[in-house]
């Protein structure tokens, strides 16, 4: 075949032809496909622990007990006229409740669709959605590296505290995932992506209402991002639709707590604020030691063998001075990022790190001390996990960017003497760019690999809950065989108070989902003409005694 314009050059073969050279358009399409696959992979990786836990719950007669049953019951009532206006009872205040019922609203439909497992898979879906929001928000700031880091952080948190995936319905774990989403969305807004502010408002609202330990930090994140967004909008002379949308979302999220606040004799929000100054608290020194425990090498979130010390012992062994030093270093990084590096994402990350650190200090310094019992610190420490990660990421990024700038200047100096056209300078920039990317890419597999032991141990679950779940299943079946669905008075007799409390909550929820109207047996309940159901628990054996119609007592 003869061509008029001469021999066929290699560059004229179509992409994918014998030459093996791809056109720019083909290379762009390939890059987009790879990025899309990586994006999907980051989401799927963060979902796997939750999907594993849900699949594990399907293998046996799974039942929720204890606080989880109480959450399921309140979620069931959320669609009724008597829906809750406040959150669960909190241990961070005396006899008060967490700020709001958003978690109940989000789980209302799943528990109605599936009264047995709806609270499990419903919470897992919402936690997976929160994790995906965190990945997308960080992706908008740092691209692929941001998404990988967010996914790795989620897996690391699950490895450090497997309850996040095993019991995603527990309000502390449920709020943790949305707090991560709020942190990532705040970083996106602070980096110039104002459209993430409505997402930040909703995620922070869920976290704050789920557990009081997230309230101060969540409110601070919303306000900081709002100020940054308004400043950017004013400079760009852009619209404020994002701000209006976020305000509407915030009003919708806080409608129930505000109704309770202004219609009750004593508002829960007011009491939460006043209670922070009452009684004995842990204090500022303890809070500084807690911050040091999550930032001082090796931090508590680093994968190392479990230590026999209690959470209080692990924290008390750290230095409060180190926490002050690390806060000063983080503040210095923020100034350097603004004045020298001119890196807005780093400056924003440093500001967020300082903000949540101070919020964590306030929270941990106001933990009430009840009979010197600080055993609950084991789960309260989860709020400091992302704080420690943020500080390490902030300081590490500052060192990486400073090194990159120094290498670039060195390359420019060398180029001025050897290659004035910038050949070596371009090579130096290319090298530093790939070095920074490579450092981030290496960090992610390390985090994921460190997370695998905890993720792979999800299947066994909590033996104590498995035992109680089996007892609840047996007792529920016996009641169903003896009585049709109706109002009943329920009492549980067990050897220990925790058993009695958790089994009672589990039975109340299980019977409610089956159409009964159980009431914990009290003197007033025994006076009314309703069947009396008494559940006797001895070790792993259970018996149910039913009196068809309770007699009146003087």
N, C-alpha and C positions, 0 to 999 in steps of 0.2 A: 504494500500500500504506500502511496506517495502522498506526502504532505506538502502543501504549497509554502508553508512558512519554515521549512527546513526540518531537520531531524527532531524527533520527539525527545524533549528533555525530561529528566526524571521528575522534575517539579510539576509536569503536566499530567502525570497519571492521577486519576481520581484517588481520593482518600481511601485507604484500604487496598490499593492496587499493589502491583509487584514492587513498587519502589519502597513501600513501608513508611513513607513520609506522610504525615497527616497535615491537613490544612489547618489554619488557625481556627476556623469554625468547628472542625471536628474535635480539635484539642479542647476547645471551650465546652463542647457538649460532653466530652468524656470527663472533664473536670467537674462539671455540674452533676453528672451521674454519680461520680465517686463521692462528692460532697453530700449528695442526697442519701446514698447508702450509709455513709458515716453518721449522718444526722439520725436516720432511723435506728442505727445500731446503738447510739447513745441513749435513745429513749427506751428501746427494748431492754438494754442492760439494766437500766434503773427500775424497770417493771418486774424483772425476773424474781427478786425476793418476795414481792407481794403475790405474784401469781403462784409461786411455789407454796406459800403458806395457805392460800385459798385452796389449791389442789389437795394439800395435805388434810385440810378440814373436811374434804369430801370423802375421805377414805373410811371414816368411822362415824359413829353417832355423835357428831359434834354438837355441843351446846355451849352457849355463852353463860357465864356465871359472874357473880360479884359485881364490880363496877361496870363491866361490859353489859351485863343484863340490865342494870339501871339505865345506862345510856340507850340501850335498845328500847326500853319501856318508855322513856321520855321522847324518843324519836317517834314511837308509835302514836303518842299523844299529841305530837306536833301538828297533826292534821285535824285535830279536834278543836272544839270551842274552848277547851281548857288546856291549850298548849302551853308549854313552859315559856316564861319570859326571861329567865336567867339560866346560867350554865350549871354544871355539876358543883357539888360542895367542894370548896378549896381548902387545902391545908396551909395555904399561905396567909390565911386570915382566920379569925376566931368565929366559927359558926356561920360563915358567909359563903357566897357562891361565886363561881367564875363569872366574868362580865356578861355573857350572853348565850343564846341558844342556837347559834348558827350551825353548829355541828348537828344538832337534833334536826334542824330543817333539811340539811343535806342528806341525812340518813333516813328521812321519813319514808320516802318512796321505796327504797330497798327493803326495809323491814316489813312493809306492808306486802310487797311482792313475795318475799320469802321470810316468814317469821323465824325460821330456824337459823339460817345462815346469812340472811340479808345484811345484818349488821357487819358481818365479816367481809363479804365481797363488796358490799357498798362502800365501806370505809377504804378498802384496798383500791377500788377504782378512783375514789377521790384523792387518795394519797399519790397514786400513779399520775393523776392529772396535775397535782401540785408539783411533783417532780418534773414533769414535762414542761410546765411553765418555767421552772427554774432553769432548765436546760435551754429553752428558747430565749429567755431573757439574757443569759450569759452568752449565748451564741450571737445575739445582736450586738454585743460589745466586742468580743474577741474572736468571733467566727468559730472555726472547728475546734481550736484549742479551748475556747470557753465552754463549748458544749461537752467536750471530753472531761474537763475539770469538774463541771457540775455533776455529770453522771458518776464520775469517780468519787466525788464527795458524798453522794447519796449512798453508794455502795459501802463506803468507809463507815458512814454513820450506822448503817444496818449491821455491819460486821461488829462494830463496837457495842451496839445495843440491838440485838436481834428482835426485841419486842416491837420495834418499829414495823416490822413486816408480819410478825406472828399475831400481834394484837393491834392492828392499825386503828381499831375503833376506840381504843382507850384515849381519852381526851388529851393526855400529855403527848402521846405519839402522834395523834391526829394533828395537833397544833404544831408539832415540830416540822412536819413536811410543809405546811403552809407558811411557816416562818422562813424556811429555806426559800420558798418561792417569793416571799416578800423581800428578802435580802437581795435576791437576783434582780427582781423588778426595780428595786430602788437603785441598784447599780446601773441598770439600763437607763433610767430617767436621768440620773446624775451624769451619765455619759452623753446625754443629748437626745435620747429617744423618749420623748414626752408621752407618746401613745401608751407606754407601759404604766403610766400613773394610775389609771382606773384599775388595772390588774393588781397593782400594789395595794390599793385601798381595799379591794375585796380579800386578797390573800392575808393582809395584815389584820383585817377584821376577823377572819376565821381564826387565825392564830391567837389573837388577843382574847377572843371570847371562849376559845377552847380551854385555855389555861392562863391563869393570872401571871405566870412567870414570863409570858411573852408580851404582856400588855404594854409596859413602859417602852420597850424596844420597838414594838410595832408602831405605836403612836409617834415616836421620834422619827422613824423611817418615813412615815407618811408626810410629816411636816417638813423634813429636810428635803425630800424629793419635790414637794410642792413649791418650796422657795426656789430651788434650782430650776424647775420647769417654768415658773413665772418669769424668772430672770432671762432664761433663754428665749421665751416667747416674746418678751418685751424687746430684746435686742434684735430678734429676727422679724419683728412686727407681724407675727403670725397670729392665728386665731387661738381661742381658748376653749375649743370644743372638748379637748381632752380633760381640762380641769372641770368643766361643767359635768361631763359624764362621770368623772370620778366622785364628785360631790353627790350626785344623785345616787350612785352606787353606795356611797358611804351612808347616806340617810336611810336607804333601804336596808342595809346590813344592821344598822343600830336602832331600827324602829322598836323592836321588842324591848331591849334594855331601857330605852327612853320612856316607853309606856310604863314599865314597872317603876322607873325612877319617879315619875310625876303623878302616878295614880296610887302608889302605896304609901302607907303611913311613914315607913322608913325605906328610902331608896337603897337598893343594893350597891349602886355605884358610889353613893355618898358614904356608905358604911365601909366600903373597901378602902376609900381614901383615908377616912378617920382611923381605921383599924391599924394602919401602917405605923402609927405612932404609939400604940398601946402595947403593954406587956414587954417581956424580955425578948430581944432579938439577937441574931448572931453577931452583928456589928461590922464595921468597915474593914478591920484587920482581917477578919475571916473572909470577907468578900475579895480582898486583894490577894489572899492566899489561894482562893479558888481560881482567880484569873491567872495567877502564876502557875497553878497546876495544869492549865490547858495551854500555856505558852512556853514555859521553861523546859528546855530539853532534859530528858525526854518527856513530852507532854502525855497526859493521861489518854489522849486519843491515839497515840502512836501504838502500833501493834507490838505488844510485848507480853510475856506471860503474866497471867493474873496474879496480883499480889494478895496475900492473906489479910491485909489491913482493911478496915472498914472505909467507906468513902470519907468519913470525917478524918480518919487517920492519914489517908493519902493526901488530903488537902492541908491538914495541919502541919505536915512535914515540909511544905514549900515555904518560900520566902516572900513576904509581902513587899519587900524592897524591890525584888525582881519585877513585880507587877508595875510598880511605879516607873522603873527604868524602861520597860517595854512600851508603856504608854507614851513616855517621852520620845522614844525612838520612832514610834508610829506617827506622832505629831511632827517630828523632824522630817520624816519621809513625805508627809503631806506638803510641807513647805518646799522641800526640794523638788517634788513633782510639779508644783505650781511655778516656782521661780526659775529653776534650772532645767529640768527635763522637759517642761512644757507638755506633760502627758496628762490629759484630762482623765482617762480611765483610772490611772494609778492614783491621782489625787482624789478622785471619787471613792475609790476602794479604801484609801487611808481614812477618809472622813467617815465612811460607814463603819470601818473597824473601830475607830475611836467612839463613835456614837453608841454602837451596841455594847462596847466594853463598859462604858459608863452606865448604860442601862442595866447591864448585868451586875455591876457593882451595887447599884441601888437595890436591885431585886435580892441579891444574896445577902446584903447587909440587913434586910428586913425580914428574913425568915424567922418565924416565931419559934422559940425554944420551949418545947413542952417536956418537962421532966427530963431534960438533957437528952431527949431522944431525937437524934438527927439521922435515923436510918433512912428516912425518905429522901435524903440527899442523893441516893443512888439514881433516882429518876430525875430529880431537879437539875442535876448536872448537865442534862442533855442540852440545855439552853446555852451552855458555855462551849459546847463542841464547835458550832460554826464560828463562834468568836475566836477561838484559838486558830482554826483554819484560816480565817480571814487575816489575822495578824501575821501568820507565817507567810501567806501568799503575798501580803502587802510588802513586807520586808524583803522577801526573796525576789519579788518583781523589781523592787527598787535597785537591788544589787545587780540584777541581770541587765536592766536598762542603763544603769551607770556604766557597767562594763562595756556594753555595746557602744555607748557614746564615746568612751575613751578609745576603743579600738577603731572607731570611725575616724576620730581625730588623728590617731596615729597613722591610719591609712592615707588620710588627706595630706599629712605632713610628708610622708614618704612619696606620695604621688607628685608633690610639688617639686621634689628634687630629681625624680627619676622619670615619671611619665606625666607630664603636665596635662595630658588629655584625659586623665582620670581612669586609666585602665585598672591600676592597682586599687584605687579608691572604690571602684565599682565591685571589684573582687572582694574587697574587705567588707563592703556593705552586704554583698550576697552571702559571704561566710557568716557574718554576725546574724543576719536574718534567719538563716537555716540553723544556726546554733541556738538561737532563742526558741525557734519552733521545735527543734529537737529536744531541748531541755523540757519543754512543756509536754511533748509527746512521750518522753521517757517517764515523766512524773506520773502520768495517768496510769500506765500499766502497773507501776509500783503500787499505787493506791488500790487498784483493782485486785492485784494479786494478794495484797495484804488483807483485803476484804473477804477473799474466798473462804477461809476457814469458818468465819461467822456465818456467811451465806449458806454454806453447805450443811451447817448444823441446824437449819431452820426446821427440818421435818419433825424432830422429836417433840417440839413444842414445850409446854410447861407441864410436867407430870402432875403437879397438884391440881391444876385446872382440868386435866384429863380425868382424874379420879372424880372430881366434883361434877364434871359434865356427865359422866356415866351414872352417877347417883341421881342427878336431875332427870335424865332420860328414863330411868327405871321408875322413879316416883311419878313422873308425868303419865307414863303408860298405865300405872296402877290406878291413878285417879280417873283417867279417861275410861277405863274398864268399869269402874264402880259408879260413876256419876255422869250425867249428861252436862252439857255446857250450861253453867249457871253461876250465881254469886256464891262464893264459899269463903269461910274463915280459915286461914292457913296458919299453921304454926310448925316450927322445926325445932326438934330437940337433938342437939349434937354435943360432942364432948368439949369442943372449944368454941369460943365466941367467934373467931374468924370463920370457922366452918358454918356455924349457924347463920351468920350474916350473909355470906356469899351464897350458900344454898338457898336461903330464903329469897334473895334477889333473883337467883336463877330460876327458881320454881315460879315466882310471881310472873316473870317474863314469859316462861315457857307456857304456862297455863293461859296467860292473856293472849298470846299468839294463837292458841287453840280455841279461843272463844269464851273462856271462863272470865269471871270477874273476881279474882282472888283479893282478899284483904288480909294483911298480916294480923294474926289473932291478937286482939286486945280485949280489955274488959268490955268496952262498948260494943265490939264486934260479937262477943259471946252472948250479949243480951239480945241480939236480933235473931229472928228465926231463919237461920241459914245453916247448911251443912258445915260441920266442923271437921277439918282435915288436919291430922297430926302426923308429921313425918318424923320417924325415929331413925337416927343414924348412929351406927356403932361400927367403927373402923370402916370396912368396905361393904358392910351389910346394911340394908335399909328395909324398913317396914312402914306401911301406911295404915293408920287407923282412921276410919271414917265414921262419924256420927251423923246419920242422915239429917237430923233436925236438932239443932242445939236447944237445950232447955234453958229457961230463964233462971238467972241466979239472983238472989236477994241483994 
